[in-house]
Amino acid sequence: LAAALSAAAGLRFYGVVFFVGLLGNLGVIALPGELRLLTHPAVVVVSGLLFALEFTADKIPLVDSLWDAFNTFVRVPGGALLAALALANYDGGMVAAAALLGGVLAGGTHVAKMGTRATLNLSPEPFSNWLASFAEDGLGLGLLVLAIAHPIAFLLAFALFLLLLVWLLVKVAKLALGVIRRRVVARPGQQ
């Protein structure tokens, strides 16, 4: 659950907090550690409002990239916090290790999301952004549902997800380097 929360937080932090808090509040799922904090009505309402804002902002080209840049400072520490809260009943070393790994997972999914969306923003049509946004919503929610309902299947899917994430990060890095090279090479010829 800690891994699923962290990875999903890199995509949709507010949505993760909202849905997990709401499901916990309604008694659909039992939350381990200190994740019960997410069930507080104030947390559910605030995270729901922020998720609605994010859901809308994420569908608008360029606004989505600005939103992602701002939320770098929310998603990565948020993923670390969720992992730590999930393992809060263990000793301090486990909690710290969970926080470190949670931050790495949230950071990895966040960077892949940002890079992919920045690339899609180069396209003049909005449909690829909408499709990517809905795919991110589904992926984040799917990771959580699978982790809660079928933990072993989640671990297998998560291993595949990590491989896909590494592949995607390599592709995004190559694309970014290609753009930088073209711009650097184009400058001397323009003078």
C-alpha positions as CSV (number, residue, x, y, z in Angstrom):
1,L,0.0,0.0,0.0
2,A,2.8,2.4,0.8
3,A,4.4,1.8,-2.6
4,A,1.0,2.3,-4.4
5,L,0.2,5.4,-2.5
6,S,3.6,6.9,-3.3
7,A,3.6,6.1,-7.0
8,A,0.1,7.3,-7.4
9,A,0.9,10.5,-5.4
10,G,3.4,11.4,-8.1
11,L,0.6,11.4,-10.6
12,R,-2.4,12.8,-8.6
13,F,-1.5,13.5,-4.9
14,Y,-4.8,15.3,-4.1
15,G,-6.8,12.5,-5.8
16,V,-5.0,9.8,-3.8
17,V,-5.6,11.6,-0.5
18,F,-9.2,12.3,-1.4
19,F,-10.1,8.8,-2.5
20,V,-8.2,6.9,0.2
21,G,-9.5,9.3,2.9
22,L,-13.1,9.0,1.6
23,L,-13.0,5.2,1.4
24,G,-11.5,5.0,4.8
25,N,-14.1,7.4,6.2
26,L,-16.9,5.4,4.7
27,G,-15.5,2.2,6.2
28,V,-14.8,0.6,2.8
29,I,-11.1,0.1,3.6
30,A,-9.2,-0.1,6.9
31,L,-6.2,2.1,6.7
32,P,-2.9,1.0,8.4
33,G,-0.5,3.1,10.5
34,E,-1.4,6.7,10.7
35,L,-3.2,6.8,7.4
36,R,-6.4,7.1,9.4
37,L,-5.6,10.9,9.5
38,L,-6.8,11.0,5.9
39,T,-10.3,10.0,6.9
40,H,-10.8,13.3,8.9
41,P,-13.7,15.2,7.2
42,A,-11.6,18.3,6.8
43,V,-8.9,16.4,5.0
44,V,-11.5,14.7,2.7
45,V,-13.1,18.0,1.9
46,V,-9.9,20.0,1.3
47,S,-8.3,17.2,-0.8
48,G,-11.5,16.8,-2.8
49,L,-11.6,20.5,-3.6
50,L,-7.9,20.4,-4.6
51,F,-8.4,17.3,-6.7
52,A,-11.3,19.0,-8.5
53,L,-9.0,21.9,-9.2
54,E,-6.2,19.6,-10.4
55,F,-8.6,17.6,-12.5
56,T,-9.6,20.7,-14.3
57,A,-6.2,22.3,-14.6
58,D,-4.7,19.1,-15.9
59,K,-6.9,19.2,-19.0
60,I,-5.7,22.6,-20.2
61,P,-2.5,22.6,-22.3
62,L,0.3,24.7,-20.7
63,V,-1.7,25.2,-17.6
64,D,-1.1,21.5,-16.9
65,S,2.7,22.0,-17.1
66,L,2.6,25.0,-14.8
67,W,0.4,23.0,-12.4
68,D,2.9,20.1,-12.5
69,A,5.9,22.4,-11.9
70,F,4.2,23.9,-8.9
71,N,3.1,20.5,-7.6
72,T,6.6,19.1,-7.7
73,F,6.9,20.7,-4.2
74,V,3.7,18.8,-3.1
75,R,3.8,15.4,-4.9
76,V,7.3,14.2,-4.0
77,P,7.2,15.1,-0.2
78,G,3.5,14.0,-0.2
79,G,4.4,10.6,-1.5
80,A,7.1,10.3,1.1
81,L,4.6,11.4,3.8
82,L,2.0,8.8,2.7
83,A,4.6,6.0,2.7
84,A,5.7,7.0,6.2
85,L,2.2,7.2,7.5
86,A,1.4,3.8,6.1
87,L,4.3,2.3,8.1
88,A,4.0,4.5,11.2
89,N,3.3,1.4,13.4
90,Y,6.8,0.1,12.7
91,D,10.1,1.2,14.2
92,G,11.5,4.6,13.3
93,G,14.1,3.1,10.9
94,M,11.3,1.5,8.8
95,V,9.3,4.7,8.7
96,A,12.4,6.6,7.6
97,A,13.2,4.0,4.9
98,A,9.5,4.1,3.7
99,A,9.6,7.9,3.5
100,L,12.8,7.8,1.4
101,L,11.5,5.2,-1.0
102,G,8.1,6.8,-1.1
103,G,9.8,10.1,-2.2
104,V,11.7,8.3,-4.9
105,L,8.6,6.6,-6.2
106,A,6.6,9.8,-6.2
107,G,9.4,11.6,-7.8
108,G,9.9,9.1,-10.5
109,T,6.2,9.0,-11.5
110,H,6.0,12.8,-11.2
111,V,9.0,13.3,-13.5
112,A,7.7,10.8,-16.1
113,K,4.3,12.6,-16.0
114,M,5.8,16.1,-16.3
115,G,8.1,15.0,-19.2
116,T,5.3,13.3,-21.0
117,R,2.9,16.2,-20.6
118,A,5.5,18.7,-21.7
119,T,6.1,16.7,-24.8
120,L,2.3,16.5,-25.5
121,N,2.1,20.2,-25.1
122,L,4.1,20.6,-28.3
123,S,1.1,19.2,-30.1
124,P,-1.4,21.8,-31.2
125,E,-4.5,19.7,-30.5
126,P,-5.9,19.3,-26.9
127,F,-7.1,15.7,-27.2
128,S,-3.7,14.1,-26.5
129,N,-3.6,16.1,-23.2
130,W,-7.1,15.0,-22.2
131,L,-6.3,11.4,-23.1
132,A,-3.1,11.5,-21.1
133,S,-4.8,13.2,-18.2
134,F,-7.6,10.6,-18.0
135,A,-5.0,7.8,-18.4
136,E,-3.1,9.2,-15.4
137,D,-6.3,9.4,-13.4
138,G,-7.0,5.7,-14.2
139,L,-3.5,4.6,-13.6
140,G,-3.3,6.2,-10.2
141,L,-6.7,4.9,-9.1
142,G,-6.0,1.5,-10.6
143,L,-2.7,1.1,-8.6
144,L,-4.6,1.9,-5.4
145,V,-7.5,-0.5,-6.0
146,L,-5.2,-3.3,-7.1
147,A,-2.9,-2.8,-4.0
148,I,-5.9,-2.9,-1.7
149,A,-7.9,-5.7,-3.3
150,H,-5.1,-7.9,-4.6
151,P,-1.7,-7.1,-3.1
152,I,0.2,-10.0,-4.8
153,A,-1.2,-9.0,-8.3
154,F,-0.3,-5.4,-7.4
155,L,3.3,-6.4,-6.7
156,L,3.6,-8.0,-10.1
157,A,1.9,-5.1,-11.9
158,F,4.0,-2.7,-9.9
159,A,7.2,-4.4,-11.1
160,L,6.0,-4.0,-14.7
161,F,5.0,-0.4,-13.9
162,L,8.6,0.3,-12.7
163,L,10.1,-1.1,-15.8
164,L,7.7,1.0,-17.9
165,L,8.6,4.0,-15.8
166,V,12.3,3.5,-16.4
167,W,11.8,3.0,-20.1
168,L,9.6,6.2,-20.3
169,L,12.2,8.2,-18.3
170,V,14.9,7.2,-20.8
171,K,12.7,8.2,-23.7
172,V,11.8,11.5,-22.2
173,A,15.5,12.2,-21.5
174,K,16.5,11.4,-25.1
175,L,13.7,13.6,-26.4
176,A,14.8,16.5,-24.2
177,L,18.4,16.1,-25.2
178,G,17.4,16.0,-28.9
179,V,15.5,19.3,-28.5
180,I,18.4,20.9,-26.7
181,R,20.9,19.7,-29.4
182,R,18.7,21.1,-32.2
183,R,18.4,24.5,-30.4
184,V,22.1,24.7,-29.7
185,V,23.0,23.7,-33.3
186,A,20.5,26.1,-34.7
187,R,21.9,29.1,-32.9
188,P,25.3,29.4,-34.6
189,G,23.6,29.1,-38.1
190,Q,21.2,32.0,-37.3
191,Q,24.0,34.6,-36.7
